Structure formats: C-alpha cells, structure tokens
C-alpha cells in the first residue's frame, strides 16, 4: 500500500477551549498492523515511545478505554523499546467524520483542528500521538496506518532499509516547516517516517 496517498503530514494547530477534560486523558498505547516489523531489524513487538506495535490484523489499545468504532481491542505486550523513534500520528478512516468525532468525544478527547485533507473532511485529536481522522469511502472505521518520527538521519535510514530489501520513497519536505518525510511502499498498511518535530519536543532528542 502506498503510504504517501493519505498521509498529509500537516501539523495540527492547537487552540485553547473551555471544554472540561477528564482527569485521565485517553491515549493510544498499542497498535496492531499488517506490517512485519522484523523486516526493519526490530523485534516482533517494537515499542515506539509509549506505543507498542505488533504484526497482524488492525487492532488497537487505549487507556482507559477505546472509542466504540468496532475496531478490535487487544492487550499489547510490553514490547521492546526502539530508541530514537516515536509514533507521530495514526490515520483512521471513517465513513462519517461528524459521527466519528461524536464517538471519540465520548472518551473525553476533543478535536483540536478540523480541516480538509486532499479534499476530504478531517479532524485531529491529541491522544498520545495525534489521531488523524479522515472521512473516506469506507463501510466501517479502519486504521489506515501510522507515521513515525525520528531524530535519526532519514538518508541513513533510507540506505539501511533499502539494503534490507525494503521499498523506500524519496525524502521530501513535509508540510510542517523544517520537517521531512519518506514513505515505505509495498506494505499492507500505510507507514511513513518523519524527521522529529522540534516544536513539540522542545528541541530535545527523542529517547
């Protein structure tokens, strides 16, 4: 699957609201995707920051509870930490954006931004990583893929992963100023890697 088609790589713009938030903010802590993580030299259950990923049908895990989309929920393993990588954002495709927003708001999360992504209505939530929700011609809500952030050299990663037999797209400028992006092709889920967001990390290196 071509990860470049639906990842707009636009930084959400956050603004203050008067919404009363729950004491425990909902967050994504696990993702299962049809991606062989060992092909990248990682373990079968790599942990990117606070999010553990596994290989298989699309599933997810939230704390304290996942929104009721009908997407299967799983209990993620502890995972093996991958240094210098975080999950930047998760892309969720939905048949109705308004209905999806209402479903997510019942968990206590609220959209920080609504905009059009390649002509499709979209909303952005901060739930650990950014959750990018895009209205699409799908029957049910489905996880399209993820984008990772790293402070490693994208050029070095591209060469390393190509040597492992992976199909890596060109490194291009991301929408966010100062960030760059490359997609991994020929996978069964969308996957891209971005340079780290210094504005969000305060200029610190990703652990």
C-alpha contacts under 8 A as a table, 3 or more apart, distances in Angstrom:
res1	aa1	res2	aa2	distance
1	X	185	X	6.11
1	X	186	X	5.18
1	X	187	X	5.02
1	X	188	X	5.30
1	X	189	X	5.88
1	X	190	X	6.19
2	X	5	X	6.16
2	X	183	X	7.68
2	X	184	X	7.49
2	X	185	X	5.24
2	X	186	X	6.55
2	X	187	X	7.46
2	X	190	X	6.48
3	X	6	X	6.63
3	X	7	X	6.65
3	X	145	X	7.72
3	X	183	X	5.67
3	X	184	X	6.52
3	X	185	X	6.39
3	X	189	X	7.35
3	X	190	X	4.16
3	X	191	X	5.42
3	X	192	X	6.33
4	X	7	X	5.64
4	X	8	X	7.86
4	X	183	X	6.00
4	X	190	X	7.77
4	X	192	X	7.62
5	X	8	X	7.90
6	X	118	X	7.83
7	X	91	X	7.51
7	X	147	X	7.95
8	X	117	X	6.59
8	X	118	X	7.67
8	X	175	X	7.46
9	X	174	X	6.09
9	X	175	X	5.84
9	X	176	X	7.15
10	X	174	X	7.48
10	X	175	X	5.21
10	X	176	X	5.85
11	X	175	X	7.34
11	X	176	X	5.72
12	X	112	X	7.17
12	X	113	X	6.22
12	X	124	X	6.53
13	X	112	X	6.91
13	X	113	X	6.26
14	X	112	X	5.37
14	X	113	X	6.82
15	X	112	X	6.61
21	X	25	X	7.27
21	X	108	X	6.25
21	X	109	X	7.57
22	X	25	X	5.97
22	X	108	X	6.03
24	X	64	X	7.48
25	X	64	X	7.96
25	X	108	X	6.72
25	X	109	X	6.95
25	X	127	X	7.40
26	X	62	X	6.73
26	X	63	X	5.47
26	X	64	X	5.94
26	X	65	X	7.03
26	X	66	X	7.85
26	X	107	X	6.52
26	X	108	X	6.69
26	X	109	X	6.45
26	X	127	X	5.82
26	X	128	X	7.84
27	X	62	X	5.43
27	X	63	X	5.36
27	X	64	X	7.45
27	X	127	X	4.26
27	X	128	X	4.91
27	X	129	X	7.72
28	X	31	X	7.83
28	X	51	X	6.77
28	X	60	X	7.36
28	X	61	X	5.91
28	X	62	X	4.41
28	X	63	X	6.53
28	X	127	X	6.05
28	X	128	X	5.97
28	X	129	X	7.15
29	X	50	X	5.90
29	X	51	X	4.38
29	X	52	X	6.34
29	X	60	X	7.75
29	X	61	X	5.56
29	X	62	X	5.43
29	X	63	X	6.85
29	X	76	X	7.78
29	X	128	X	7.82
30	X	51	X	4.94
30	X	52	X	4.65
30	X	53	X	5.71
30	X	54	X	8.00
30	X	60	X	5.35
30	X	61	X	4.64
30	X	62	X	6.91
30	X	74	X	7.88
30	X	75	X	7.77
30	X	76	X	5.60
31	X	51	X	7.11
31	X	52	X	6.33
31	X	53	X	4.76
31	X	54	X	6.40
31	X	58	X	7.25
31	X	59	X	5.78
31	X	60	X	4.38
31	X	61	X	6.38
31	X	76	X	7.71
32	X	53	X	5.48
32	X	54	X	4.59
32	X	55	X	5.51
32	X	56	X	5.80
32	X	57	X	6.34
32	X	58	X	5.02
32	X	59	X	4.79
32	X	60	X	6.02
33	X	53	X	7.37
33	X	54	X	6.40
33	X	55	X	5.26
33	X	56	X	5.32
33	X	57	X	5.65
33	X	58	X	4.65
33	X	59	X	6.92
33	X	145	X	7.47
33	X	189	X	6.70
34	X	55	X	5.28
34	X	56	X	4.67
34	X	57	X	5.64
34	X	58	X	6.72
34	X	187	X	7.80
34	X	188	X	5.73
34	X	189	X	6.18
35	X	54	X	7.95
35	X	55	X	5.52
35	X	56	X	7.22
35	X	187	X	6.58
35	X	188	X	6.57
35	X	189	X	6.68
36	X	39	X	5.69
36	X	40	X	7.88
36	X	44	X	7.47
36	X	55	X	5.93
37	X	40	X	5.63
37	X	41	X	7.18
37	X	42	X	5.75
37	X	43	X	6.50
37	X	44	X	5.84
37	X	45	X	7.42
37	X	46	X	7.29
37	X	54	X	7.64
37	X	55	X	7.05
38	X	41	X	5.01
38	X	42	X	4.79
38	X	43	X	5.44
38	X	44	X	5.77
39	X	42	X	7.18
39	X	164	X	7.14
39	X	166	X	7.76
40	X	161	X	6.50
40	X	164	X	7.29
42	X	45	X	7.86
42	X	46	X	6.23
42	X	82	X	7.48
43	X	46	X	5.38
43	X	80	X	6.60
44	X	54	X	6.26
44	X	55	X	6.96
45	X	52	X	6.37
45	X	53	X	5.35
45	X	54	X	4.78
45	X	55	X	7.49
45	X	77	X	7.21
45	X	79	X	4.93
45	X	80	X	6.27
46	X	52	X	5.80
46	X	53	X	5.59
46	X	54	X	7.13
46	X	79	X	5.31
46	X	80	X	4.90
46	X	81	X	5.95
46	X	82	X	6.19
47	X	50	X	6.68
47	X	51	X	5.51
47	X	52	X	4.05
47	X	53	X	6.12
47	X	78	X	7.77
47	X	79	X	5.14
47	X	80	X	5.31
47	X	81	X	4.53
47	X	82	X	5.83
48	X	51	X	5.30
48	X	52	X	6.20
48	X	53	X	7.71
48	X	81	X	6.23
48	X	82	X	5.73
48	X	83	X	7.63
48	X	85	X	5.51
48	X	86	X	4.56
48	X	87	X	5.94
49	X	52	X	7.92
49	X	81	X	7.21
49	X	82	X	7.74
49	X	85	X	6.84
49	X	86	X	4.95
49	X	87	X	7.00
49	X	207	X	7.67
50	X	86	X	7.90
50	X	128	X	7.95
51	X	86	X	7.89
51	X	87	X	6.98
52	X	76	X	6.46
52	X	77	X	7.12
52	X	78	X	7.05
52	X	79	X	5.66
53	X	76	X	7.63
53	X	79	X	7.59
54	X	76	X	7.78
58	X	71	X	7.69
58	X	72	X	7.56
58	X	142	X	7.71
58	X	143	X	6.36
59	X	71	X	6.16
59	X	72	X	5.01
59	X	73	X	5.55
59	X	74	X	6.49
59	X	143	X	7.87
60	X	66	X	7.92
60	X	71	X	7.34
60	X	72	X	6.65
60	X	73	X	5.10
60	X	74	X	6.09
61	X	65	X	7.76
61	X	66	X	6.58
61	X	73	X	5.42
61	X	74	X	5.64
61	X	75	X	6.52
61	X	76	X	6.91
62	X	65	X	5.19
62	X	66	X	4.91
63	X	66	X	7.00
65	X	107	X	7.11
66	X	73	X	7.47
66	X	107	X	7.24
67	X	103	X	6.09
67	X	104	X	5.40
67	X	106	X	7.30
67	X	107	X	6.09
68	X	71	X	7.55
68	X	103	X	6.50
68	X	104	X	7.86
69	X	103	X	7.44
69	X	140	X	7.89
69	X	141	X	6.19
70	X	141	X	7.55
71	X	141	X	7.26
71	X	142	X	6.99
76	X	79	X	7.76
82	X	85	X	6.15
83	X	206	X	7.57
83	X	207	X	5.82
84	X	150	X	5.43
84	X	151	X	5.97
84	X	152	X	6.69
84	X	205	X	7.49
84	X	206	X	4.97
84	X	207	X	5.39
85	X	148	X	6.51
85	X	149	X	5.59
85	X	150	X	4.59
85	X	151	X	7.31
85	X	206	X	6.53
85	X	207	X	7.50
86	X	148	X	5.59
86	X	149	X	5.20
86	X	150	X	6.55
86	X	206	X	7.33
87	X	90	X	7.57
87	X	129	X	5.94
87	X	146	X	7.13
87	X	147	X	6.19
87	X	148	X	4.47
87	X	149	X	6.06
88	X	129	X	5.42
88	X	130	X	6.39
88	X	146	X	7.57
88	X	147	X	5.52
88	X	148	X	5.01
88	X	149	X	5.31
89	X	129	X	5.12
89	X	130	X	4.42
89	X	131	X	5.67
89	X	132	X	6.74
89	X	146	X	5.77
89	X	147	X	5.39
89	X	148	X	7.07
90	X	129	X	7.03
90	X	130	X	6.29
90	X	131	X	4.96
90	X	132	X	5.96
90	X	143	X	7.62
90	X	144	X	7.84
90	X	145	X	6.06
90	X	146	X	4.44
90	X	147	X	6.54
91	X	131	X	6.14
91	X	132	X	4.83
91	X	133	X	6.05
91	X	134	X	7.41
91	X	143	X	6.11
91	X	144	X	5.45
91	X	145	X	5.47
91	X	146	X	5.96
92	X	131	X	7.10
92	X	132	X	6.06
92	X	133	X	4.79
92	X	134	X	6.24
92	X	141	X	6.89
92	X	142	X	5.77
92	X	143	X	4.62
92	X	144	X	5.68
92	X	145	X	7.54
93	X	133	X	5.92
93	X	134	X	5.00
93	X	135	X	5.90
93	X	136	X	5.80
93	X	138	X	7.15
93	X	141	X	5.54
93	X	142	X	5.32
93	X	143	X	6.29
93	X	144	X	6.40
94	X	97	X	6.37
94	X	100	X	6.77
94	X	133	X	6.93
94	X	134	X	6.09
94	X	135	X	4.92
94	X	136	X	5.71
94	X	137	X	7.74
94	X	138	X	6.36
94	X	139	X	7.81
94	X	140	X	6.25
94	X	141	X	4.34
94	X	142	X	6.66
95	X	135	X	5.45
95	X	136	X	5.47
95	X	137	X	5.97
95	X	138	X	5.36
95	X	139	X	6.15
95	X	140	X	6.27
95	X	141	X	6.62
96	X	99	X	5.40
96	X	100	X	6.17
96	X	135	X	5.59
96	X	136	X	7.66
97	X	100	X	4.99
97	X	101	X	6.09
97	X	121	X	6.82
97	X	122	X	6.76
97	X	123	X	7.56
97	X	133	X	7.26
97	X	134	X	6.76
97	X	135	X	5.16
98	X	101	X	5.18
98	X	102	X	6.35
99	X	102	X	5.16
99	X	103	X	6.27
100	X	103	X	5.01
100	X	104	X	6.20
100	X	133	X	7.86
101	X	104	X	5.18
101	X	105	X	5.99
101	X	110	X	7.62
101	X	111	X	7.29
101	X	123	X	7.73
102	X	105	X	5.12
102	X	106	X	6.49
103	X	106	X	5.47
103	X	107	X	7.46
104	X	107	X	5.52
104	X	108	X	7.22
104	X	109	X	6.15
104	X	110	X	7.20
105	X	108	X	5.13
105	X	109	X	4.98
105	X	110	X	5.33
106	X	109	X	7.33
109	X	125	X	6.88
109	X	126	X	7.52
109	X	127	X	7.19
110	X	125	X	6.25
111	X	114	X	7.12
111	X	123	X	6.09
111	X	124	X	5.41
111	X	125	X	4.76
111	X	126	X	7.70
112	X	123	X	7.45
112	X	124	X	5.71
112	X	125	X	5.66
112	X	126	X	7.31
113	X	123	X	5.60
113	X	124	X	5.32
113	X	125	X	7.50
114	X	121	X	7.43
114	X	122	X	5.69
114	X	123	X	4.33
114	X	124	X	6.55
115	X	121	X	6.04
115	X	122	X	5.40
115	X	123	X	6.37
116	X	119	X	5.45
116	X	120	X	5.15
116	X	121	X	4.59
116	X	122	X	5.58
117	X	120	X	5.03
117	X	121	X	6.28
117	X	122	X	6.15
117	X	134	X	7.40
120	X	134	X	6.59
120	X	135	X	5.95
120	X	136	X	6.99
121	X	134	X	6.05
121	X	135	X	5.55
122	X	132	X	7.03
122	X	133	X	5.42
122	X	134	X	4.37
122	X	135	X	6.15
123	X	132	X	6.04
123	X	133	X	5.24
123	X	134	X	6.72
124	X	130	X	6.56
124	X	131	X	5.66
124	X	132	X	4.73
124	X	133	X	6.22
125	X	130	X	5.58
125	X	131	X	5.02
125	X	132	X	6.62
126	X	129	X	6.08
126	X	130	X	4.63
126	X	131	X	6.25
127	X	130	X	5.90
127	X	131	X	6.50
138	X	141	X	7.05
138	X	142	X	7.99
144	X	189	X	6.00
144	X	190	X	5.89
145	X	189	X	5.23
145	X	190	X	4.12
145	X	191	X	5.75
146	X	190	X	6.14
146	X	191	X	5.29
146	X	192	X	6.73
147	X	190	X	7.94
147	X	191	X	5.62
147	X	192	X	4.63
147	X	193	X	5.46
147	X	194	X	6.97
148	X	191	X	7.70
148	X	192	X	6.24
148	X	193	X	4.68
148	X	194	X	6.06
149	X	193	X	5.67
149	X	194	X	4.70
149	X	195	X	5.55
149	X	196	X	5.02
149	X	197	X	7.46
150	X	193	X	7.11
150	X	194	X	6.26
150	X	195	X	5.22
150	X	196	X	4.98
150	X	206	X	6.91
151	X	195	X	5.76
151	X	196	X	5.16
151	X	205	X	6.57
151	X	206	X	6.41
152	X	156	X	7.70
152	X	157	X	7.41
152	X	195	X	7.42
153	X	156	X	5.24
153	X	157	X	6.29
153	X	195	X	7.84
154	X	157	X	4.97
154	X	158	X	5.94
154	X	171	X	7.33
154	X	181	X	7.95
154	X	182	X	7.64
154	X	194	X	7.82
154	X	195	X	7.12
155	X	158	X	5.12
155	X	159	X	6.36
155	X	171	X	7.67
156	X	159	X	5.26
156	X	160	X	6.08
157	X	160	X	4.96
157	X	161	X	5.94
158	X	161	X	5.32
158	X	162	X	5.97
158	X	168	X	6.38
159	X	162	X	5.17
159	X	163	X	6.17
160	X	163	X	5.24
160	X	164	X	6.64
161	X	164	X	4.94
161	X	165	X	6.61
161	X	166	X	5.54
161	X	167	X	7.86
161	X	168	X	7.44
162	X	165	X	5.06
162	X	166	X	4.93
162	X	167	X	6.29
162	X	168	X	6.58
163	X	166	X	7.31
166	X	184	X	7.38
166	X	185	X	7.73
167	X	184	X	5.90
167	X	185	X	5.24
167	X	186	X	6.68
168	X	182	X	7.06
168	X	183	X	6.04
168	X	184	X	4.71
168	X	185	X	5.98
169	X	182	X	5.56
169	X	183	X	5.12
169	X	184	X	6.09
169	X	185	X	6.84
170	X	182	X	5.81
170	X	183	X	7.45
171	X	180	X	6.66
171	X	181	X	5.50
171	X	182	X	4.68
171	X	183	X	7.97
172	X	180	X	5.59
172	X	181	X	5.44
172	X	182	X	6.51
173	X	178	X	7.74
173	X	179	X	6.28
173	X	180	X	4.40
173	X	181	X	6.19
174	X	177	X	7.06
174	X	178	X	7.67
174	X	179	X	5.32
174	X	180	X	4.63
174	X	181	X	5.57
174	X	194	X	7.85
175	X	179	X	7.45
176	X	179	X	5.69
179	X	194	X	6.85
179	X	195	X	5.40
179	X	196	X	6.96
179	X	197	X	6.87
180	X	194	X	5.57
180	X	195	X	5.38
181	X	192	X	7.00
181	X	193	X	5.77
181	X	194	X	4.37
181	X	195	X	6.52
182	X	192	X	5.69
182	X	193	X	5.51
182	X	194	X	6.54
183	X	191	X	6.10
183	X	192	X	4.10
183	X	193	X	6.31
184	X	187	X	7.27
184	X	190	X	7.68
184	X	191	X	5.64
184	X	192	X	5.72
184	X	193	X	7.96
185	X	190	X	7.99
185	X	191	X	7.74
187	X	190	X	6.92
187	X	191	X	7.78
196	X	206	X	7.66
197	X	200	X	5.50
197	X	201	X	6.28
198	X	201	X	5.00
198	X	202	X	5.60
198	X	203	X	4.51
198	X	204	X	7.03
199	X	202	X	5.48
199	X	203	X	6.56
200	X	203	X	7.77
201	X	204	X	5.64
201	X	205	X	7.54
201	X	206	X	7.65
